[in-house]
Amino acid sequence: MKTYRFTGSIMIAAFLLFMGVLMIMKLAPAFRAEKRIEGIEDAAIRFEDLEIPEDALVVGIGEASHGNCEFQTVKQEVFEKLVKNNGAHAICFEMTAGEAAVYNEAVHEETGDLSQLIADTDYPLYDTQQIVDLLSWMRDYNRSVPYEQSLMIYGIDMQGAERSIAYLKDYAERFPEAFTEEEIRELSEIGDVADGEKESTCRFFEAMEKRLAGREDINSALLRVHVQVILQAVNAPSFEESQGDYADYRDNSMAVNLKSYFEIEERRGYRQILVTAHNGHVMKGASSIYNGEDNLTMGERINRLFEGSYYCIGTEYYRATVNIHTAGTYDEAYERADHDFCSDDVLAYQAGFFVGGRYCLDFSKITDESSKLYQTIHSRIYTGMVGEGFSLLGEAAGRSDRVRLVPVDRYNAMIYYFQASPIDPIHY
């Protein structure tokens, strides 16, 4: 018995030592990139000086992780810049369409507790002061203009279709004239789409989508997107059977939903729209997660849908303390915690030399092929890519917080931070 206990103690100690070494590797630059890149001060610009093309139909702003304040704050900074300089009036979130619709109504109301509103968020990562600040700014703006000129917030994610069903039910109670009597009756009887009959559910919502498509008003067009999202969820491939197929389907669906909202914005008189999501979604090219050539990111699909008129801005950190969901915890047991990461990104390391630990690069302005900076942005380098769901066992199996990619192939511009701080969810 003593032998077994001794062996067990040795195994536990060895595992803890291994995890300690792993964390040291995360926090220490593995490739000793502590060297300033020559000429970086000439190419680097402040965010205020970043010029986003007015003729880009879609602008993307990414997050290197979902759990950092800086990447949430920059959403508002980019949106304000586009509203002021480019005439954009809508922001699309990696968020359920139903939830975003509730937020959109809130920013068009004179009063209401926005902090309490986000307490019921599907994604705790949006339960932050930064999102309250964004919604507050949108509400303040909307108070000063007629509804036709107001700022809008949309959700493009096909996950969480139950939110769209709930929104349609609530909308039908408030505005029954928007639906037929049969639609109102059937809506009241629909529960979780996963529990219903797929064929009958599809027939019902396909008929509703067709009817809404024949109407001219903006509200019908917005309701149609909810129906579109529900159908996407019903027809989605099984996540359990193939995570790759599901991820590819989800990215494609988000791009299609973004296109639908852009068409609504066009009808409102606006020709540019902002979309925000994880870097892994907004960047161009193949998916960094599953690495299949046929698995394209949302950003790549948007770029193709809009025939190249997509301007993509990524964000990146050198070091970050990320507030992240603990894998395997759900419902009442849901848990988030702070974890430390180091991307080893030589370009993000340069942010430490600039005021505030932040700077930007517009890759189109870096043209000297003989320069170290040009060669770096055209090389495969490490970049931070932290997802949702932290697991010690997963980390022990290999680094999952970064990928190697060529920056210019994925983004048009990048915002670099030396240090990123964790979000602090208000209600979790």
C-alpha positions as CSV (number, residue, x, y, z in Angstrom):
1,M,0.0,0.0,0.0
2,K,2.8,2.4,0.8
3,T,4.5,1.6,-2.5
4,Y,1.2,2.5,-4.3
5,R,0.9,5.8,-2.4
6,F,4.5,6.7,-3.1
7,T,4.1,6.0,-6.8
8,G,0.9,8.0,-6.9
9,S,2.6,10.9,-5.1
10,I,5.5,10.8,-7.7
11,M,3.0,10.8,-10.6
12,I,1.1,13.8,-9.1
13,A,4.3,15.7,-8.5
14,A,5.6,15.0,-12.0
15,F,2.3,16.2,-13.5
16,L,2.4,19.4,-11.4
17,L,6.0,20.0,-12.4
18,F,5.1,19.5,-16.1
19,M,2.2,21.9,-15.8
20,G,4.5,24.4,-14.1
21,V,7.0,24.2,-16.9
22,L,4.2,24.6,-19.4
23,M,3.0,27.8,-17.7
24,I,6.6,29.2,-17.6
25,M,6.8,28.5,-21.4
26,K,3.6,30.4,-21.9
27,L,4.7,33.4,-19.9
28,A,8.3,33.4,-21.3
29,P,9.1,34.2,-24.9
30,A,10.1,30.8,-26.4
31,F,12.1,32.4,-29.2
32,R,13.6,35.3,-27.3
33,A,12.0,37.9,-29.4
34,E,13.1,40.8,-27.1
35,K,14.6,42.9,-29.9
36,R,13.1,46.0,-31.4
37,I,12.5,45.6,-35.2
38,E,14.4,48.3,-37.1
39,G,12.1,50.8,-38.7
40,I,9.1,49.9,-36.6
41,E,8.7,53.5,-35.4
42,D,8.4,54.7,-39.0
43,A,5.7,52.2,-39.9
44,A,3.7,52.2,-36.6
45,I,0.7,54.4,-36.3
46,R,-1.7,55.4,-33.6
47,F,-5.2,53.9,-33.8
48,E,-6.5,57.5,-34.3
49,D,-4.5,57.7,-37.5
50,L,-5.6,54.3,-38.9
51,E,-7.5,55.1,-42.1
52,I,-10.2,52.5,-42.9
53,P,-11.3,52.7,-46.5
54,E,-14.7,54.4,-47.1
55,D,-15.4,52.2,-50.0
56,A,-15.0,48.9,-48.1
57,L,-18.5,47.4,-47.9
58,V,-17.7,45.3,-44.8
59,V,-15.2,46.1,-42.1
60,G,-14.2,43.4,-39.6
61,I,-12.6,43.9,-36.2
62,G,-11.3,40.7,-34.5
63,E,-10.5,39.6,-31.0
64,A,-7.4,37.5,-30.2
65,S,-9.4,36.2,-27.3
66,H,-13.0,36.7,-26.1
67,G,-11.8,37.4,-22.5
68,N,-9.9,40.7,-22.6
69,C,-11.1,44.2,-22.0
70,E,-9.0,45.8,-24.7
71,F,-10.5,43.8,-27.5
72,Q,-14.0,44.8,-26.3
73,T,-13.2,48.4,-26.0
74,V,-11.7,48.6,-29.5
75,K,-15.1,47.5,-30.9
76,Q,-16.5,50.8,-29.8
77,E,-13.5,52.7,-31.0
78,V,-13.7,51.2,-34.5
79,F,-17.5,51.7,-34.6
80,E,-17.2,55.3,-33.6
81,K,-14.5,55.9,-36.3
82,L,-16.7,54.3,-39.0
83,V,-19.8,56.3,-37.9
84,K,-17.9,59.6,-37.9
85,N,-15.7,59.1,-40.9
86,N,-17.4,56.5,-43.2
87,G,-21.1,56.8,-42.5
88,A,-21.6,53.3,-41.2
89,H,-24.6,52.8,-38.9
90,A,-24.6,49.2,-37.8
91,I,-22.5,46.7,-35.9
92,C,-22.9,43.0,-36.2
93,F,-21.8,40.7,-33.3
94,E,-20.8,37.1,-33.0
95,M,-24.0,36.8,-31.0
96,T,-27.4,35.2,-31.3
97,A,-29.8,37.1,-33.5
98,G,-32.6,37.0,-30.9
99,E,-30.4,38.4,-28.2
100,A,-29.0,41.2,-30.4
101,A,-32.6,42.2,-31.3
102,V,-33.4,42.8,-27.7
103,Y,-30.2,44.9,-27.4
104,N,-31.2,46.8,-30.5
105,E,-34.5,47.7,-29.1
106,A,-32.8,48.8,-25.8
107,V,-30.5,51.3,-27.6
108,H,-33.6,52.8,-29.2
109,E,-35.3,53.4,-25.9
110,E,-34.9,56.5,-23.8
111,T,-34.4,54.7,-20.5
112,G,-33.7,51.2,-19.2
113,D,-31.0,49.5,-17.1
114,L,-28.4,48.3,-19.7
115,S,-26.4,46.6,-17.1
116,Q,-29.4,44.5,-16.0
117,L,-30.2,43.9,-19.7
118,I,-26.9,42.1,-20.3
119,A,-27.4,40.0,-17.1
120,D,-29.4,37.6,-19.3
121,T,-26.8,37.3,-22.0
122,D,-26.3,34.0,-23.7
123,Y,-22.5,34.7,-23.7
124,P,-21.1,35.8,-20.3
125,L,-18.2,37.2,-22.2
126,Y,-20.5,40.0,-23.2
127,D,-21.6,40.6,-19.6
128,T,-19.1,43.4,-19.1
129,Q,-18.8,47.1,-18.5
130,Q,-17.2,47.5,-21.9
131,I,-20.4,46.3,-23.6
132,V,-22.6,48.5,-21.4
133,D,-20.4,51.4,-22.5
134,L,-20.9,50.5,-26.1
135,L,-24.7,50.2,-25.8
136,S,-24.8,53.4,-23.8
137,W,-22.9,55.3,-26.5
138,M,-25.3,53.9,-29.1
139,R,-28.3,54.9,-27.1
140,D,-27.0,58.5,-26.6
141,Y,-26.4,58.8,-30.3
142,N,-29.8,57.5,-31.1
143,R,-31.5,60.0,-28.9
144,S,-30.1,62.8,-31.1
145,V,-31.4,61.4,-34.5
146,P,-34.6,60.1,-36.0
147,Y,-35.1,56.3,-36.0
148,E,-34.2,56.2,-39.8
149,Q,-30.7,57.5,-39.0
150,S,-30.2,55.5,-35.8
151,L,-27.4,53.0,-35.0
152,M,-28.3,49.4,-35.1
153,I,-26.9,46.3,-33.5
154,Y,-27.4,42.8,-35.1
155,G,-26.5,39.3,-34.2
156,I,-25.2,36.9,-36.9
157,D,-24.6,33.7,-35.0
158,M,-26.8,30.7,-36.0
159,Q,-26.3,29.2,-32.5
160,G,-29.0,29.9,-30.0
161,A,-31.9,29.7,-32.4
162,E,-34.3,29.4,-29.4
163,R,-33.6,33.1,-28.8
164,S,-35.0,34.0,-32.2
165,I,-38.0,31.8,-31.6
166,A,-38.6,33.6,-28.3
167,Y,-38.2,36.9,-30.0
168,L,-40.6,36.1,-32.8
169,K,-43.2,35.0,-30.1
170,D,-42.8,38.2,-28.2
171,Y,-42.9,40.3,-31.4
172,A,-46.1,38.5,-32.4
173,E,-47.7,39.4,-29.1
174,R,-46.8,43.1,-29.5
175,F,-47.3,43.4,-33.2
176,P,-49.7,40.7,-34.3
177,E,-50.3,42.4,-37.7
178,A,-46.8,41.3,-38.7
179,F,-47.9,37.7,-38.8
180,T,-50.8,35.6,-40.1
181,E,-53.2,34.1,-37.6
182,E,-51.9,30.6,-38.4
183,E,-48.3,31.7,-37.9
184,I,-49.2,33.1,-34.4
185,R,-50.9,29.9,-33.5
186,E,-48.0,27.7,-34.6
187,L,-45.4,29.9,-33.1
188,S,-47.1,29.6,-29.7
189,E,-46.8,25.8,-29.9
190,I,-43.2,25.6,-30.9
191,G,-40.6,24.8,-28.3
192,D,-36.9,23.9,-28.6
193,V,-36.1,23.4,-32.3
194,A,-34.0,20.4,-31.3
195,D,-37.1,18.7,-29.7
196,G,-39.4,19.2,-32.6
197,E,-40.1,17.4,-35.9
198,K,-37.4,18.7,-38.3
199,E,-39.5,18.4,-41.5
200,S,-42.6,20.1,-40.2
201,T,-40.5,22.8,-38.5
202,C,-38.7,23.5,-41.7
203,R,-41.9,23.6,-43.7
204,F,-43.4,26.1,-41.3
205,F,-40.4,28.5,-41.2
206,E,-39.7,28.2,-44.9
207,A,-43.3,29.3,-45.6
208,M,-42.9,32.2,-43.2
209,E,-39.6,33.2,-44.8
210,K,-41.1,33.2,-48.2
211,R,-44.0,35.4,-47.1
212,L,-41.7,37.9,-45.3
213,A,-39.5,38.1,-48.4
214,G,-42.5,39.4,-50.3
215,R,-42.9,42.4,-48.0
216,E,-41.3,45.7,-48.5
217,D,-40.9,47.1,-45.0
218,I,-37.6,46.9,-43.0
219,N,-39.2,45.2,-40.0
220,S,-40.3,42.3,-42.1
221,A,-36.7,42.0,-43.5
222,L,-35.4,41.9,-39.9
223,L,-37.9,39.2,-38.9
224,R,-36.9,37.2,-42.0
225,V,-33.3,37.0,-40.7
226,H,-34.5,35.4,-37.5
227,V,-36.4,32.8,-39.5
228,Q,-33.2,32.3,-41.6
229,V,-31.2,31.7,-38.4
230,I,-33.8,29.2,-37.1
231,L,-33.6,27.2,-40.4
232,Q,-29.8,27.3,-40.2
233,A,-29.9,25.8,-36.7
234,V,-32.4,23.1,-37.7
235,N,-30.4,22.0,-40.7
236,A,-26.9,22.3,-39.0
237,P,-24.7,19.2,-39.1
238,S,-24.1,17.4,-35.8
239,F,-21.3,19.0,-33.7
240,E,-20.8,15.6,-32.0
241,E,-20.3,13.8,-35.3
242,S,-18.0,16.3,-37.0
243,Q,-16.8,19.5,-35.3
244,G,-15.1,20.5,-38.5
245,D,-18.2,20.3,-40.6
246,Y,-20.2,22.1,-37.9
247,A,-17.6,24.9,-37.6
248,D,-17.5,25.3,-41.4
249,Y,-21.3,25.5,-41.6
250,R,-21.4,28.0,-38.7
251,D,-18.9,30.3,-40.4
252,N,-20.8,30.1,-43.7
253,S,-24.1,30.8,-41.9
254,M,-22.6,33.9,-40.1
255,A,-21.4,35.3,-43.5
256,V,-24.8,34.7,-45.0
257,N,-26.5,36.5,-42.1
258,L,-24.1,39.4,-42.3
259,K,-25.0,39.7,-46.0
260,S,-28.7,39.8,-45.1
261,Y,-28.1,42.6,-42.6
262,F,-26.0,44.5,-45.1
263,E,-28.9,44.5,-47.6
264,I,-31.1,45.9,-44.8
265,E,-28.6,48.6,-44.2
266,E,-28.5,49.4,-47.9
267,R,-32.2,49.9,-47.8
268,R,-31.7,52.2,-44.9
269,G,-29.3,54.2,-47.0
270,Y,-25.9,53.0,-45.7
271,R,-23.1,51.3,-47.7
272,Q,-20.8,50.0,-45.0
273,I,-21.3,47.6,-42.0
274,L,-19.1,46.5,-39.2
275,V,-18.7,42.9,-38.0
276,T,-17.0,41.8,-34.8
277,A,-16.0,38.3,-33.8
278,H,-13.0,36.3,-32.7
279,N,-9.9,36.6,-34.9
280,G,-10.5,33.0,-36.0
281,H,-13.8,34.0,-37.6
282,V,-13.0,37.5,-39.0
283,M,-9.7,36.7,-40.6
284,K,-9.4,35.7,-44.2
285,G,-8.4,32.3,-45.5
286,A,-8.9,28.8,-44.3
287,S,-9.9,28.0,-40.7
288,S,-7.0,28.0,-38.3
289,I,-8.8,25.6,-36.0
290,Y,-9.3,22.6,-38.3
291,N,-6.8,23.6,-41.0
292,G,-8.9,22.1,-43.9
293,E,-8.4,23.9,-47.2
294,D,-12.2,23.6,-47.8
295,N,-13.0,24.9,-44.3
296,L,-13.1,28.7,-44.8
297,T,-13.4,31.4,-42.1
298,M,-16.3,33.7,-41.9
299,G,-14.1,36.5,-43.1
300,E,-13.0,34.6,-46.2
301,R,-16.6,33.9,-47.0
302,I,-17.6,37.5,-46.5
303,N,-14.7,38.6,-48.7
304,R,-16.0,36.3,-51.5
305,L,-19.6,37.3,-51.0
306,F,-18.6,41.0,-51.3
307,E,-16.1,40.4,-54.2
308,G,-13.1,41.5,-52.2
309,S,-14.7,44.6,-50.6
310,Y,-13.8,43.4,-47.1
311,Y,-11.4,45.2,-44.9
312,C,-10.2,43.1,-41.9
313,I,-8.5,44.4,-38.7
314,G,-7.1,41.9,-36.3
315,T,-6.1,42.4,-32.7
316,E,-3.1,40.8,-30.9
317,Y,-1.3,40.7,-27.6
318,Y,2.1,39.8,-26.5
319,R,1.1,38.9,-22.9
320,A,-2.4,38.5,-21.7
321,T,-4.4,37.5,-18.7
322,V,-7.5,36.1,-20.2
323,N,-10.8,35.5,-18.4
324,I,-12.0,32.2,-20.0
325,H,-14.7,29.6,-19.5
326,T,-13.6,26.5,-17.7
327,A,-14.2,23.6,-20.1
328,G,-16.9,21.2,-19.1
329,T,-18.8,23.5,-16.7
330,Y,-22.3,24.4,-17.7
331,D,-25.6,25.7,-16.4
332,E,-25.4,26.1,-12.6
333,A,-21.9,24.8,-12.5
334,Y,-20.7,27.4,-15.1
335,E,-17.2,28.7,-14.2
336,R,-14.8,31.3,-15.5
337,A,-11.3,31.9,-14.4
338,D,-8.2,34.0,-15.3
339,H,-5.3,32.3,-17.1
340,D,-2.0,33.8,-18.4
341,F,-0.7,33.5,-21.9
342,C,2.2,34.7,-24.0
343,S,1.8,34.7,-27.8
344,D,5.5,35.0,-28.6
345,D,4.4,37.3,-31.4
346,V,7.5,39.5,-32.3
347,L,5.2,42.2,-33.7
348,A,3.1,42.4,-30.5
349,Y,6.3,42.6,-28.5
350,Q,7.1,45.9,-30.2
351,A,4.0,47.4,-28.6
352,G,6.0,47.6,-25.4
353,F,8.0,50.4,-26.9
354,F,5.0,52.6,-27.6
355,V,3.0,54.9,-25.4
356,G,0.1,53.0,-23.8
357,G,1.6,49.7,-25.0
358,R,-0.4,49.8,-28.2
359,Y,0.2,50.6,-31.9
360,C,-1.2,49.8,-35.3
361,L,0.1,48.6,-38.6
362,D,-1.5,49.2,-41.9
363,F,0.0,46.4,-44.0
364,S,-0.6,48.1,-47.3
365,K,1.8,50.9,-46.3
366,I,4.7,48.5,-45.6
367,T,6.3,48.2,-49.0
368,D,10.1,48.0,-48.6
369,E,10.7,44.3,-49.4
370,S,14.3,44.5,-48.0
371,S,13.1,45.6,-44.5
372,K,12.9,43.3,-41.5
373,L,9.3,44.5,-40.9
374,Y,8.2,43.6,-44.4
375,Q,9.8,40.2,-44.2
376,T,8.2,39.6,-40.8
377,I,4.6,40.4,-41.8
378,H,5.1,38.1,-44.9
379,S,6.4,35.2,-42.8
380,R,4.6,32.5,-40.8
381,I,4.8,33.8,-37.2
382,Y,3.1,32.9,-34.0
383,T,0.0,34.8,-33.0
384,G,-2.3,34.5,-30.0
385,M,-5.6,32.7,-30.7
386,V,-7.3,31.9,-27.4
387,G,-10.7,30.3,-27.7
388,E,-13.4,29.7,-25.1
389,G,-13.0,26.6,-22.9
390,F,-9.8,26.2,-20.8
391,S,-8.7,22.7,-19.8
392,L,-5.5,21.8,-17.9
393,L,-5.5,18.4,-19.6
394,G,-6.0,20.1,-23.0
395,E,-3.1,22.4,-22.3
396,A,-0.9,19.5,-21.2
397,A,-1.6,17.8,-24.6
398,G,-0.2,20.8,-26.4
399,R,-0.3,24.6,-26.8
400,S,-3.8,25.6,-28.0
401,D,-3.5,29.3,-27.4
402,R,-1.6,30.3,-30.5
403,V,-1.2,29.5,-34.2
404,R,1.3,30.2,-36.9
405,L,0.1,32.3,-39.8
406,V,1.2,35.0,-42.3
407,P,-0.3,38.3,-41.0
408,V,-0.7,39.9,-44.5
409,D,-2.6,36.9,-45.8
410,R,-5.2,37.2,-43.0
411,Y,-5.6,40.9,-42.2
412,N,-5.4,44.3,-43.8
413,A,-4.3,45.9,-40.6
414,M,-3.5,44.9,-37.0
415,I,-3.8,46.5,-33.6
416,Y,-1.1,45.3,-31.2
417,Y,-1.1,45.3,-27.4
418,F,1.9,44.5,-25.3
419,Q,-0.4,43.5,-22.3
420,A,-4.1,42.7,-22.4
421,S,-6.2,42.6,-19.2
422,P,-9.0,40.2,-18.3
423,I,-12.7,41.1,-18.6
424,D,-14.6,41.1,-15.3
425,P,-18.1,39.7,-16.0
426,I,-20.7,41.6,-14.0
427,H,-23.1,38.9,-13.2
428,Y,-21.0,35.8,-13.2
